[in-house]
Structure formats: C-alpha cells, structure tokens
Amino acid sequence: MRKEITELSEKYRDIFVKCSDEIWATPEINFAEYRSHETAMNCMKELGFEISTLPDMDTAFIASAGHGSPVIGILGELDALPNLSQKADIDHPDPLVYGAPGHGCGHNLLGCGGMECAYILKKYFEEHNIEGTIKYFSCPAEEGGVGKVYMIHRGAFDDVDFCVNWHPSTSFGIVHDGKSILLQNYRFHGIASHAAGAPEMGRSALDALELFNIGIQFIREHMTKDTYIQYAITNAGGNAANIVQAYAEGQYVIRAKDNTELKKMQARVDKIAKGAAMMTETEVEEPEVVSAFSSFIDNPTLADLARKHIKECMPMQYTDEEKAYLEKFIACGSKAGSSELIDDEIHEDHKTSSDVSDVSWIVPTCMINVPTWAIGTSAHTWSATAQGKSSPAHKGMNLAAQIMANIALDMVEDPALIEQAKEELKKNLNGRVYEQECFIAKDRKPAPIY
Ligand SMILES: [Zn+2]
C-alpha cells in the first residue's frame, strides 16, 4: 500500500462520505436511479472528470480523466433494493418509509468507493505525470437488471485494459468464481371453464404449471452438483377454486457453473415446460428471459495484487466507538453471541452473482470484498441498510478505494502485468466468445425487472 495513496484518501475522503450518505438517503431501484445518478455525476463533474453517457441508459455514465494508455476501468453501482427501507443505526427492523426501497446491498458505498478510487488515482497521476486514462463506470441496475451487460453491448469497455471493483461485506475477500444465472418467466395458457358445470371443457394452466414443477423436482437428480433451479409461482390464475384456471405463470432461476452448462439446462427446463403443456392440452409461451448473469472469469494476476494489498490492511482498525457499534449489530445478526468482532481472514471461496462477471469476459477484472458491516450481517437485509452510513461503513469504503488504487498502480507501473492479465483472460475463456454466450440479446433495450 502506497503511503501517498492513503494520504490522498484521507485528504479527500469527506467528499465521498458525503456523496455516499446522500445516495443512501435517496434509495432507488433498477434503472430508476435518477437522483443518485445526478448526485454521483455532479460530484465527478465538479472533481474535473469528463462525463459521457450511453444510448438508452439514462442512469449510466462514464467519468474519464487522464490521457492515453493504459485505460483503467473502475466499476460502480448505485441501485437500491425494494422493501429494504430502514432507519440508519437502528438495530431492529424499523423502516424509514414503509415499503420503500433501501440500500440493503451497500451500493451507495460501492459506487462512492469506486469514485474515490478514480479521484485519488487522478490526483496521483497528475502529481507524478503518469500517462494513462482513468474511467469510472457508473453502472445502473446491478440487482437483476444487468446494467453492465447493456453497457458491454454498447461498447463501453472496448478500450479498457483492466477493471477493478469492490463490494461491501463483513470481511475481506477476493472473488474467483461466480455461476452463470438465468431468470426466466414461463406462462401457461389454458381454457377457463366452470369447474362444476363443465369441467371437461376446461384446460387448466395451473395444472400445467404444477406438472412443470413436478418435472423440475425429478430433473434435480440428473443435474450436475453445481446446478440449481429455484422458482416462485407468480400467478396461480385466480382465487376461485370452482373455476378452471386459464392462466398461470412461474419464475425460474437456473444457476450453472458456466454459460455452456446453463444453455444446456435452459433447453432441458424448456422441454419440461412443453411436456407439461402437452399433458394438459394447454399452451406455454416461449419463455421470457428476464435477466442473466455470466459466470465469473478469474484473473490470477489481479487477484494476487489484491491479496498483497489486502494483507497489508489487516486487521481492520476500529475505534472503541466503532467496536461498540459493530457489537450492537453482531448481537442481532446470524453471529449473535459470538465474541468475534473482526473476521481476520481473506475469504477466497465466495461466489459472486453480479453482472461484474459479464465484464470479466471482456476485460481482466478483479472483484474484492472489504468489511463495512458487522460480522453476521447478510446483504439484502434491513441490517445492511441500517449500517450503510456508519463510521465502519465509511472506513471500509475509503479502504476499498485505496486497495483498488494500489492494484491499478501496480498494473500501470508494470505493463508486463497488464499483458499477463490479458493472456490469462484469453486462456480462461478458452475460445468462448461473449456475444455468442450471452443470454441477453444485443438489440434488447434496458428495462427494469421489478
Ligand atoms: Zn450488491
């Protein structure tokens, strides 16, 4: 860790803490991050970055500084989650606005940590007259909306040499793996009929959906161990049992080790849906792809640099006040009763399920986790929202910015590492081409998934 980077972070940290807190206070869900987008974009504009936008993506921007090559990509997100509104610092569920969104995944920190990294790199480049371009990517709709996939389709990362990224967490970590994920809606159409008067005239879409589910339960024995199928019945047709249900709908998530395996599973699941429709003399629509993430392509060069810098930051240093704060949240989380305050290990077995994985197919990409929440806190919960503007959260965000800046500088100072990282990407892709493997059509327009 470079002393000068730490000093730059300390000097400018308040700008990003303020920005993160402002975004925490305006939680917005996928593709509707308008106020957060304005806050982040204006902040970067004021700091001297050049801003560019992308077609059909109102809440995406790219903030650039510097010139020439290499081009460093820093990935950020700003979206919140539905129904996770929560008062800050309160250790029990207590929504700020009942039913409203909240920053239960810490993307206010994620985004502003990336912005801080970009800014301290900009300052460092200027001070040392370093050639290179810094690009901060403000990516919308990570939570299911796969904003980065649409950014890839628009060529946003085409000139980038490598990307760094972080995610708030309860411990330090380096991501090496992440499954391919596909979210699809299946819609069955039958014939309505009065269940007492003329049941023989009806064809039940609900029966079809139930048989589809039974088929799914039977296929589980014949899938690889790292494949999962999960589902929700999103429309059972109606509330009246004396009517043959003419419509039923379910949402299915398929997770597999990579896109190739996922494609095979998609075909098998589709076949079961068709079989269920055939059995019940109903119709099933061509399934709708709601969302899809690619598998994560590991980059050992970047991961090794991340490990080196993370080790230098461990263990996290907290004040007594911060320790008391964390203890309060440990007591209401899954590690309640534990005397452990800090998880002093670098976790390298966590699997990501993020659209950062898609970027990892295009550009050598590094994804790290940095502690911002009390151990035992789950992402996507009220507790993560509650801790999102605390002192430990800000500390983690500042540290993440420093670690990412150090990784980037190692790469910039040794161009051979950039080449090595690119070679690794090529090797790990093993001939696979993103455009052929991606489940989201290139001409598809970005759209919210909820
Ligand atoms: Zn997240």
Boltz pocket constraint, residues with backbone or C-beta under 6 A from the ligand:
constraints:
  - pocket:
      binder: B
      contacts: [[A, 105], [A, 106], [A, 107], [A, 142], [A, 167]]
      max_distance: 6.0
